[in-house]
Amino acid sequence: MVDAYQPLDHGLALDRDCTTLSRHVFQQLQNFGPDAQDLSALMNRIALAGKLIARRLSRAGLMEGALGFTGEVNVQGESVKKMDVYANEVFISAFKQSGLVCRLASEEMEKPYYIPENCPIGRYTLLYDPIDGSSNVDINLNVGSIFSIRQQEGEDTDSTARDLLQNGRKQIAAGYILYGPSTVLVYSIGKGVHAFTLDPSLGEFILSNENVQIPQHGPIYSVNEGNFWQWDDSIRDYIRYVHRHEGYTARYSGALVGDIHRILFQGGVFLYPGTLKKPEGKLRLLYETAPLAFLIEQAGGRASTGTQEILDVVPDRIHARTPLIIGSKEDVALVESFIQDKAREREEKFAASR
């Protein structure tokens, strides 16, 4: 007689010790105190926003009004896509009744969004890029969300957000959500970098990679070479160098989160330098470069403007921009060496001309 009980295939069985995002935060902090509860709740709200955005992205081609442009231009002077608006509203909705956050600041909004009913108790500010790489949405390529959490300082309710004009080392948590073949959330609270994969059947982000360490050197360089002739000579010299040496591979998707995710796991460097006309670059410090710098540094990498550590940059406005060189320590240092060499050349020429 055949036993009626048939054990589950190991590939289908649920790992009894699977670690959810909220549980992992408590494990990281090794306590269940108020701060740990706040951070766990904040991460759960970010995860909820990610789930809602992932669901809409997976059905975007079947939904009316999900794709394309709104016809409006945001504070950055960029055309707004419908998915940008949806994702921004999702983050607001996820935190509006949380009691955790007094304000949210996004690259899609000119000023921070205050939640007055939360301000007496909400001690945190969420900064985020709701959809990074939104040009990829309409063609079904990878996009992402970037987030950063900072402690609220002072009683700033006049929408100036002066306390945000501090360097990136003031962040208490940062990370991103990558929407691809699977939805992956990567975060750090200053205790290493950890990746979680969304299990749609459970509706939970489950720990998939703990204590991620970026290689000290990698084969990948990621940059939009279409801007080659707009860069400083030093960046062009670096690109010529990798063209002439074996062991380098170009990878650029047009989505910052996707490119950084590849660099984090495989090593290499991502560049978004300034141009001769716009030396400050395109990427926003508070919503993009500082959160990613916080994460990459926690994984053992580096992030630089070329002349300064990204986490040391103090913005003069909430939508300030910076150049970005980020990734493996050795590769970032190599790019910086070209910048330093060119600066020395210019100094020597200037001195000789006097």
JOCOR-V101515 format. One record per pair of residues at least 4 apart in sequence whose C-alpha atoms are under 6 Angstrom apart, sorted by the first residue. I is the first residue (numbers start at 1). J is the second residue. Records with the same first field share a line. If there is no record, write none. Layout:
BEGIN
I = J, J
END
This chain:
BEGIN
8 = 13
19 = 206, 207
20 = 205, 206
21 = 205
22 = 40
25 = 40
26 = 30
32 = 36
45 = 94
49 = 90, 91
50 = 54
56 = 60
60 = 66
66 = 82
67 = 82, 138
68 = 81
69 = 80, 81, 82
70 = 80, 81, 82
72 = 79, 80
73 = 77, 78, 79, 80
74 = 78, 108
75 = 110
83 = 87
84 = 131
87 = 130
88 = 130
92 = 96
99 = 118, 122
100 = 122
101 = 122, 124, 125
102 = 114, 115, 118, 119, 122
103 = 113, 114, 115, 125
104 = 112, 113, 125, 126, 127
105 = 112, 127
106 = 127, 128, 129
107 = 129
118 = 122
123 = 152
124 = 150, 151, 152
125 = 149, 150, 152
126 = 148, 149
127 = 147, 148, 287
128 = 146, 147, 287
129 = 145, 146, 287
130 = 145
131 = 144, 145
132 = 143, 144, 145
133 = 143, 255
136 = 141
142 = 179, 180
143 = 179, 255
144 = 177, 178, 179, 257
145 = 176, 177
146 = 175, 176
147 = 174, 175, 176
148 = 173, 174, 291
149 = 171, 172, 173
150 = 171, 172
165 = 315
166 = 314
167 = 311, 312, 313, 314
168 = 290, 311
169 = 311
172 = 189
173 = 188, 189
174 = 187, 188, 291
175 = 186, 187
176 = 185, 186
177 = 184, 185
178 = 183, 184
179 = 183
183 = 197, 198
184 = 196, 197
185 = 195, 196
186 = 194, 195
187 = 193, 194
188 = 192, 193
192 = 211, 298
193 = 211, 212, 299
194 = 209, 210, 211
195 = 208, 209
196 = 205, 206, 207, 208
197 = 205, 206
198 = 204, 205
199 = 203, 204
212 = 299
213 = 299, 300
214 = 264, 265, 267, 299
215 = 267
216 = 328, 329, 330
217 = 267, 268, 328, 330, 331
218 = 267, 268
219 = 247, 248, 249, 268
220 = 248, 249, 250, 268
221 = 250, 268, 269, 270
222 = 250, 251, 252, 270
223 = 252, 271
230 = 275
231 = 275
234 = 338, 339, 342
260 = 264
262 = 266
263 = 267, 268
267 = 328
268 = 327, 328
269 = 326, 327, 331
270 = 325, 326
271 = 324, 325
272 = 323, 324
273 = 281, 323, 324
274 = 278, 279, 280, 281, 323
275 = 279
280 = 321, 322, 323
281 = 322, 323
282 = 321
283 = 321, 322
284 = 288, 320, 321
285 = 289, 290, 320, 321, 322
286 = 290
289 = 293
290 = 311
293 = 297, 303
296 = 301
297 = 301, 302
301 = 327, 328, 329
302 = 326, 327, 329
303 = 310, 325, 326
304 = 308, 309, 310, 324, 325
305 = 310, 323, 324, 325
306 = 336
315 = 320
END
